[in-house]
Amino acid sequence: MTGKRNWVAAISMVLWLFPLSFAQVTIFNADRIAPEYPVPYGPVKVESVQEVLIRIHSYLDGCTPARLLDPKTNEPVTDFGKIPAGAVIEPGAFRLMSYEWGVTYSGMLLAGQATRDPRFNEYVMRRLDFLTELFVHYAPLMRADPKSPSPIRQVVDPRSLDDSGSMCAAMIKALRAGVAPLGVMPVIENYIAFISGKQFRLPDGTLARTRPFPDTLWLDDLYMSVPALAQMGKVKEEARYYDDAVRQVLQFAERMFVKEKGLYMHGWVQGMDVHPVFHWARANGWALMAITELLEVLPENHPGRARVLDLLRAHIRGLASCQSGQGLWHQLLDRNDSYLETSASAMFAYCIARAINRGWIDREAHVQMVQLAWHAVSARVNAQGQVEGTCIGTGMQFEPTFYYYRPTSVFAAHGYGSVLHAGAEMINLIKSKRPDLP
């Protein structure tokens, strides 16, 4: 008993000299509890990224056939010199010539470069070969008779930036990479002729739409025009394309970039005195991707480069301030009660990773941000290779409910190209610190 009393006395003396509250003891113990992250957290491995990209490729390769069907037999047409009247492209889960699929082709090319896996380039090659062959057949027919039936009407006769810009940029990238056939150049020139000479513009040359109001700017149109113009400047070595691309970025930003938040509004209407401001996530993704792709090819000595780079940095600062704790961004970026959206989050991950890799922004200040984003994005690629949580196609409105309740779907094509971009650039980011990797 004496020993026990001495032990109790000793403890009492320690507590008297160094008093600890119950709360303090609890805090010390709590420090040893591991956080329960809702998505993986920490460094990203090349192998895990590649697995996600391959899963997406496998899904898309199986559900986007590049075949023309005879309307009478429903059998594939094998002789493109004898295409029967009324032939149709075999339906798949996604359209091979949509603006979303232009992003997907570009993403496949990046994935091929980053992984050195030939299946990604082969995906692009087969489909661009197919579309080029169809163009060769149908373009003369449609020019002779604009009302003649054609399964590639929007390629031969584009009538919007959605019809032309993204596909044009992807085709030029594929041509420069040696993946597209040389015969694709007439298709490219047909697209760029629409963007440069036929699309409606405001008096100062800003590309615009006539809906839902006259003289309307949609932020989406930066991606539907600028990458194509920039790539054309690169392949033709003509300054006028670079100049037009820079003009679009700066004139859109003058009207639509909200400096206080570092975010863009979605829509702007000439003559409207007060614009209700909605920072739709994917529109901001389109803008950031457009600027990123412009900087990629814009000559270092171009007089507008510094201003474009400043916009990129300011936008990334704004996005950093509203990234969610799960790593994704909200459908309306500054409204945390709107849902977390995949395609925009992937776009941001790609652009921020590319900006780090090119030295446009500080690596240490942003690398954890982009790692967290990739973990969250990749968690939304299901076992079949489908991308979940992507907002469907969306118009422009000046009220919140429209954006809050847009459905999401694995068949919203916008998610696939953006995730391919993000994964490919994450691999480049990891390899930039791993000289031992091939």
C-alpha positions as CSV (number, residue, x, y, z in Angstrom):
1,M,0.0,0.0,0.0
2,T,2.9,2.4,0.8
3,G,4.2,1.9,-2.8
4,K,0.8,2.7,-4.3
5,R,0.5,5.8,-2.1
6,N,3.9,7.0,-3.3
7,W,3.0,6.4,-6.9
8,V,-0.3,8.4,-6.6
9,A,1.6,11.2,-4.8
10,A,4.1,11.4,-7.6
11,I,1.3,11.6,-10.2
12,S,-0.4,14.3,-8.2
13,M,2.8,16.3,-7.9
14,V,3.4,16.2,-11.7
15,L,-0.2,17.3,-12.4
16,W,0.2,20.1,-9.9
17,L,3.5,21.3,-11.5
18,F,2.3,20.7,-15.1
19,P,-1.5,20.8,-15.0
20,L,-3.3,19.3,-18.1
21,S,-7.0,19.5,-18.6
22,F,-9.0,16.6,-19.8
23,A,-9.6,18.5,-23.0
24,Q,-5.9,18.9,-23.6
25,V,-5.3,15.2,-23.1
26,T,-8.1,14.5,-25.6
27,I,-6.5,16.9,-28.1
28,F,-3.2,15.1,-27.8
29,N,-4.9,11.8,-28.5
30,A,-7.0,13.2,-31.4
31,D,-3.8,14.3,-33.1
32,R,-3.1,10.7,-33.7
33,I,-6.4,10.0,-35.5
34,A,-6.0,9.7,-39.3
35,P,-8.3,12.0,-41.4
36,E,-11.1,10.2,-43.3
37,Y,-10.7,11.6,-46.8
38,P,-13.7,11.1,-49.1
39,V,-11.3,10.7,-52.1
40,P,-7.7,9.5,-52.2
41,Y,-5.2,12.1,-51.1
42,G,-1.5,12.6,-51.8
43,P,0.9,12.0,-54.6
44,V,-0.4,10.5,-57.9
45,K,1.3,7.5,-59.6
46,V,1.7,7.2,-63.3
47,E,0.5,3.6,-63.3
48,S,-2.9,4.5,-61.7
49,V,-3.4,7.4,-64.2
50,Q,-2.6,5.2,-67.2
51,E,-5.1,2.6,-66.0
52,V,-7.9,5.2,-65.9
53,L,-7.0,6.5,-69.4
54,I,-7.0,2.9,-70.8
55,R,-10.3,2.2,-69.2
56,I,-11.8,5.3,-70.9
57,H,-10.2,4.3,-74.2
58,S,-11.6,0.8,-74.1
59,Y,-15.1,2.1,-73.4
60,L,-15.0,4.7,-76.2
61,D,-13.4,2.4,-78.7
62,G,-16.2,0.0,-78.3
63,C,-19.1,2.4,-78.4
64,T,-18.0,4.8,-81.2
65,P,-17.9,2.8,-84.4
66,A,-16.5,4.5,-87.5
67,R,-18.6,2.7,-90.2
68,L,-21.0,3.8,-92.9
69,L,-24.1,1.6,-93.3
70,D,-26.0,0.8,-96.5
71,P,-29.6,1.8,-95.8
72,K,-31.0,-1.2,-97.6
73,T,-28.9,-4.0,-96.1
74,N,-27.7,-2.3,-92.9
75,E,-24.3,-3.7,-93.7
76,P,-21.1,-1.6,-93.6
77,V,-20.1,0.1,-96.8
78,T,-16.6,-1.1,-97.8
79,D,-16.2,0.8,-101.2
80,F,-16.2,4.5,-100.6
81,G,-16.1,5.0,-104.3
82,K,-19.7,3.6,-104.5
83,I,-21.5,4.9,-101.5
84,P,-25.3,4.2,-101.9
85,A,-27.8,7.0,-101.6
86,G,-29.1,7.5,-98.0
87,A,-26.1,5.9,-96.3
88,V,-25.8,6.7,-92.6
89,I,-23.0,6.6,-90.1
90,E,-23.5,3.7,-87.7
91,P,-25.0,5.1,-84.5
92,G,-22.8,4.9,-81.4
93,A,-23.0,6.4,-78.0
94,F,-21.4,9.6,-79.1
95,R,-21.2,11.6,-82.4
96,L,-17.9,11.4,-84.2
97,M,-17.9,15.0,-85.5
98,S,-19.3,17.0,-82.5
99,Y,-17.4,19.7,-80.7
100,E,-17.2,17.4,-77.7
101,W,-15.5,14.8,-79.8
102,G,-13.0,17.3,-81.1
103,V,-12.0,17.6,-77.4
104,T,-11.9,13.8,-77.2
105,Y,-9.6,13.5,-80.2
106,S,-7.3,16.1,-78.7
107,G,-7.3,14.2,-75.4
108,M,-6.5,10.9,-77.1
109,L,-3.6,12.6,-78.9
110,L,-2.3,13.9,-75.5
111,A,-2.8,10.5,-73.9
112,G,-0.8,8.9,-76.7
113,Q,2.0,11.3,-76.3
114,A,2.1,11.0,-72.5
115,T,1.8,7.2,-72.3
116,R,3.4,6.2,-75.6
117,D,0.6,3.7,-76.0
118,P,-0.3,3.5,-79.7
119,R,-4.0,2.7,-79.1
120,F,-4.8,6.3,-78.3
121,N,-3.4,7.6,-81.6
122,E,-5.0,4.7,-83.5
123,Y,-8.4,5.7,-82.1
124,V,-7.9,9.2,-83.6
125,M,-6.4,8.0,-86.9
126,R,-9.2,5.6,-87.7
127,R,-12.0,8.1,-87.2
128,L,-10.3,11.1,-88.9
129,D,-9.5,8.8,-91.8
130,F,-13.1,7.9,-92.0
131,L,-14.4,11.4,-91.8
132,T,-11.9,12.6,-94.4
133,E,-13.0,9.9,-96.9
134,L,-16.6,10.9,-96.4
135,F,-15.7,14.6,-96.9
136,V,-14.0,13.7,-100.2
137,H,-17.2,12.0,-101.4
138,Y,-19.9,14.3,-100.1
139,A,-18.3,17.8,-100.4
140,P,-18.6,17.9,-104.2
141,L,-22.2,16.6,-104.0
142,M,-23.3,19.2,-101.5
143,R,-21.6,22.0,-103.3
144,A,-23.4,21.0,-106.5
145,D,-26.7,20.6,-104.6
146,P,-26.8,22.0,-101.1
147,K,-30.0,20.0,-100.3
148,S,-28.5,16.6,-101.2
149,P,-28.6,14.2,-98.3
150,S,-25.3,13.8,-96.4
151,P,-24.3,12.1,-93.1
152,I,-21.6,14.7,-92.5
153,R,-23.5,17.9,-93.3
154,Q,-22.0,19.9,-90.4
155,V,-18.5,19.0,-91.6
156,V,-19.1,20.1,-95.2
157,D,-21.4,23.0,-94.3
158,P,-20.6,24.2,-90.7
159,R,-23.0,26.8,-89.5
160,S,-21.7,27.6,-86.0
161,L,-18.5,27.6,-84.0
162,D,-19.8,24.4,-82.3
163,D,-19.8,22.8,-85.7
164,S,-16.3,23.8,-86.6
165,G,-13.8,25.1,-84.0
166,S,-13.0,22.1,-81.7
167,M,-12.9,19.6,-84.6
168,C,-10.7,21.9,-86.6
169,A,-8.2,22.3,-83.8
170,A,-8.1,18.5,-83.2
171,M,-7.5,17.8,-86.9
172,I,-4.6,20.3,-87.1
173,K,-3.0,18.7,-83.9
174,A,-3.4,15.3,-85.4
175,L,-1.9,16.4,-88.7
176,R,1.1,18.0,-86.9
177,A,1.5,14.8,-85.0
178,G,1.5,12.7,-88.1
179,V,-1.7,10.9,-87.0
180,A,-4.2,12.4,-89.5
181,P,-3.9,11.9,-93.3
182,L,-2.6,14.8,-95.5
183,G,-6.0,14.7,-97.2
184,V,-7.5,16.2,-94.0
185,M,-6.2,19.7,-95.0
186,P,-9.2,20.6,-97.1
187,V,-11.5,19.7,-94.2
188,I,-9.4,22.0,-91.9
189,E,-9.5,24.8,-94.4
190,N,-13.2,24.4,-94.8
191,Y,-13.6,24.8,-91.0
192,I,-11.2,27.7,-90.6
193,A,-13.0,29.6,-93.5
194,F,-16.2,29.5,-91.5
195,I,-14.5,30.6,-88.2
196,S,-12.5,33.4,-89.8
197,G,-15.0,34.6,-92.4
198,K,-18.5,33.5,-91.9
199,Q,-19.3,33.4,-88.1
200,F,-21.2,36.4,-86.9
201,R,-19.1,39.0,-85.1
202,L,-19.6,42.3,-83.2
203,P,-18.3,45.5,-84.9
204,D,-15.0,45.2,-83.1
205,G,-14.5,41.6,-84.5
206,T,-15.5,39.7,-81.4
207,L,-17.1,36.4,-82.3
208,A,-20.7,36.4,-81.1
209,R,-24.1,34.8,-81.4
210,T,-27.6,36.1,-82.2
211,R,-29.3,34.0,-79.5
212,P,-30.8,33.9,-76.9
213,F,-30.5,37.6,-77.4
214,P,-29.0,39.6,-80.3
215,D,-25.2,40.3,-80.0
216,T,-24.5,37.7,-77.3
217,L,-21.2,36.4,-76.2
218,W,-21.0,32.9,-74.9
219,L,-17.8,32.1,-72.9
220,D,-17.9,28.6,-74.5
221,D,-17.0,30.2,-77.8
222,L,-13.5,30.9,-76.7
223,Y,-12.7,27.2,-77.0
224,M,-14.8,26.8,-80.1
225,S,-12.6,29.3,-81.9
226,V,-9.3,30.2,-80.3
227,P,-7.5,26.8,-80.4
228,A,-8.4,26.4,-84.0
229,L,-7.1,29.9,-84.9
230,A,-3.9,29.3,-82.8
231,Q,-3.2,26.0,-84.4
232,M,-3.8,27.4,-87.9
233,G,-1.3,30.1,-87.1
234,K,1.2,27.4,-86.1
235,V,0.7,25.2,-89.2
236,K,0.5,28.1,-91.7
237,E,3.0,30.4,-89.9
238,E,0.6,33.3,-90.5
239,A,0.4,36.0,-87.8
240,R,-3.2,36.9,-88.7
241,Y,-4.5,33.8,-87.1
242,Y,-2.5,34.4,-83.9
243,D,-3.7,38.0,-83.9
244,D,-7.3,37.0,-84.2
245,A,-7.0,34.4,-81.4
246,V,-5.4,36.9,-79.0
247,R,-8.0,39.5,-79.9
248,Q,-10.8,37.1,-79.0
249,V,-9.3,36.3,-75.6
250,L,-8.7,39.9,-74.7
251,Q,-12.0,41.2,-75.9
252,F,-14.0,38.4,-74.2
253,A,-12.1,39.0,-71.0
254,E,-12.7,42.8,-71.1
255,R,-16.4,42.1,-71.0
256,M,-16.7,38.9,-69.0
257,F,-13.8,38.4,-66.6
258,V,-14.7,39.5,-63.1
259,K,-11.4,40.6,-61.6
260,E,-12.6,40.7,-58.0
261,K,-13.3,36.9,-58.1
262,G,-10.9,35.8,-60.8
263,L,-13.7,34.1,-62.6
264,Y,-15.6,34.6,-65.9
265,M,-19.4,35.1,-66.3
266,H,-21.1,32.7,-68.7
267,G,-23.0,35.2,-70.9
268,W,-22.8,38.8,-72.0
269,V,-25.2,40.8,-74.1
270,Q,-24.3,44.0,-75.9
271,G,-26.6,46.8,-74.8
272,M,-27.6,45.1,-71.5
273,D,-26.7,47.6,-68.8
274,V,-26.7,45.1,-65.9
275,H,-25.7,41.5,-66.3
276,P,-26.7,39.0,-63.7
277,V,-23.5,37.1,-63.1
278,F,-23.3,33.3,-63.1
279,H,-19.9,31.7,-63.0
280,W,-20.8,28.4,-64.7
281,A,-18.0,25.9,-64.2
282,R,-17.7,24.4,-67.6
283,A,-17.8,27.7,-69.4
284,N,-14.8,28.7,-67.2
285,G,-13.2,25.5,-68.2
286,W,-13.6,26.3,-71.9
287,A,-12.0,29.7,-71.3
288,L,-9.1,28.3,-69.4
289,M,-8.5,25.6,-72.0
290,A,-8.6,28.1,-74.8
291,I,-6.0,30.3,-73.2
292,T,-3.8,27.4,-72.3
293,E,-3.9,26.1,-75.9
294,L,-3.2,29.5,-77.2
295,L,-0.1,30.0,-75.0
296,E,1.1,26.6,-76.1
297,V,1.7,27.8,-79.7
298,L,1.7,31.6,-79.5
299,P,5.2,32.9,-80.3
300,E,7.1,34.2,-77.3
301,N,7.6,37.6,-79.0
302,H,3.9,38.1,-79.8
303,P,2.8,41.5,-78.4
304,G,-0.3,40.1,-76.7
305,R,1.4,37.1,-75.0
306,A,2.1,38.9,-71.7
307,R,-1.5,40.0,-71.3
308,V,-2.9,36.5,-72.2
309,L,-0.5,34.9,-69.6
310,D,-1.6,37.4,-66.9
311,L,-5.2,36.3,-67.6
312,L,-4.3,32.7,-67.2
313,R,-2.6,33.3,-63.8
314,A,-5.5,35.5,-62.6
315,H,-8.0,32.9,-63.5
316,I,-6.1,30.1,-61.8
317,R,-5.9,32.2,-58.6
318,G,-9.7,32.6,-58.7
319,L,-10.2,28.9,-59.2
320,A,-7.8,28.0,-56.4
321,S,-10.0,30.0,-54.0
322,C,-13.2,28.0,-54.8
323,Q,-11.9,24.4,-55.1
324,S,-14.0,22.2,-52.9
325,G,-12.6,20.1,-50.1
326,Q,-13.2,17.0,-52.2
327,G,-11.0,18.4,-55.0
328,L,-13.8,19.1,-57.5
329,W,-15.4,22.4,-58.4
330,H,-19.1,23.3,-58.1
331,Q,-21.4,23.6,-61.1
332,L,-21.7,27.3,-60.2
333,L,-18.1,28.0,-59.0
334,D,-19.0,30.5,-56.2
335,R,-22.1,28.7,-55.0
336,N,-21.2,25.8,-52.7
337,D,-24.8,24.5,-52.6
338,S,-24.6,23.7,-56.3
339,Y,-23.4,20.2,-57.2
340,L,-19.8,19.1,-57.8
341,E,-19.2,18.7,-61.6
342,T,-16.7,16.5,-63.3
343,S,-16.0,17.9,-66.8
344,A,-15.0,21.4,-65.6
345,S,-12.9,20.0,-62.8
346,A,-11.0,17.9,-65.3
347,M,-10.5,20.9,-67.5
348,F,-9.1,22.9,-64.6
349,A,-6.8,20.0,-63.6
350,Y,-5.5,19.8,-67.2
351,C,-4.8,23.5,-67.5
352,I,-3.2,23.9,-64.1
353,A,-1.0,20.9,-64.6
354,R,0.0,22.2,-68.1
355,A,0.7,25.7,-66.6
356,I,3.0,24.0,-64.0
357,N,4.7,21.9,-66.6
358,R,5.4,25.0,-68.8
359,G,6.6,27.1,-65.9
360,W,3.8,29.6,-66.3
361,I,2.8,29.2,-62.6
362,D,4.7,28.1,-59.5
363,R,4.9,24.4,-59.1
364,E,5.0,24.1,-55.3
365,A,2.0,26.5,-54.8
366,H,-0.2,24.5,-57.2
367,V,0.9,20.8,-57.3
368,Q,-1.1,19.6,-54.4
369,M,-4.2,21.4,-55.7
370,V,-3.9,19.6,-59.0
371,Q,-3.2,16.3,-57.4
372,L,-6.3,16.6,-55.3
373,A,-8.3,17.5,-58.4
374,W,-7.1,14.5,-60.3
375,H,-7.8,12.1,-57.5
376,A,-11.4,13.4,-57.4
377,V,-11.9,13.4,-61.1
378,S,-10.5,9.9,-61.6
379,A,-12.8,8.6,-58.8
380,R,-15.7,9.5,-61.1
381,V,-14.5,7.1,-63.9
382,N,-16.5,4.0,-63.3
383,A,-15.4,0.4,-63.9
384,Q,-16.8,0.4,-67.5
385,G,-14.8,3.5,-68.3
386,Q,-17.7,5.9,-68.2
387,V,-17.3,9.4,-66.8
388,E,-19.9,10.1,-64.2
389,G,-21.1,13.5,-62.8
390,T,-20.8,15.5,-66.1
391,C,-23.4,18.2,-66.7
392,I,-25.3,17.7,-70.0
393,G,-25.1,20.3,-72.8
394,T,-26.2,23.7,-71.4
395,G,-27.4,27.0,-72.9
396,M,-26.9,30.4,-71.4
397,Q,-29.3,32.0,-68.9
398,F,-29.5,34.9,-66.4
399,E,-31.1,33.0,-63.5
400,P,-29.6,30.4,-61.1
401,T,-32.2,27.5,-61.3
402,F,-31.3,26.8,-64.9
403,Y,-27.7,25.9,-63.8
404,Y,-28.5,24.3,-60.5
405,Y,-30.7,21.6,-61.9
406,R,-29.0,20.7,-65.2
407,P,-28.9,16.9,-65.2
408,T,-25.7,14.9,-65.2
409,S,-25.1,11.8,-67.4
410,V,-22.5,9.3,-68.4
411,F,-23.6,10.2,-72.0
412,A,-22.7,13.8,-71.6
413,A,-19.9,13.7,-74.1
414,H,-18.0,16.7,-72.5
415,G,-16.6,14.5,-69.7
416,Y,-14.4,12.2,-71.8
417,G,-12.1,14.5,-73.6
418,S,-11.6,16.7,-70.5
419,V,-10.6,13.6,-68.4
420,L,-8.2,12.4,-71.1
421,H,-6.6,15.8,-71.1
422,A,-6.2,15.9,-67.4
423,G,-4.8,12.4,-67.1
424,A,-2.3,12.9,-69.8
425,E,-1.0,16.1,-68.3
426,M,-0.9,14.6,-64.9
427,I,1.5,11.9,-66.3
428,N,3.6,14.7,-67.7
429,L,3.6,16.4,-64.4
430,I,4.7,13.2,-62.5
431,K,7.4,12.4,-65.1
432,S,8.8,15.9,-64.8
433,K,10.0,15.0,-61.3
434,R,10.8,11.3,-62.2
435,P,13.8,11.3,-64.6
436,D,14.0,7.5,-64.2
437,L,10.6,7.0,-66.1
438,P,10.7,6.4,-69.9
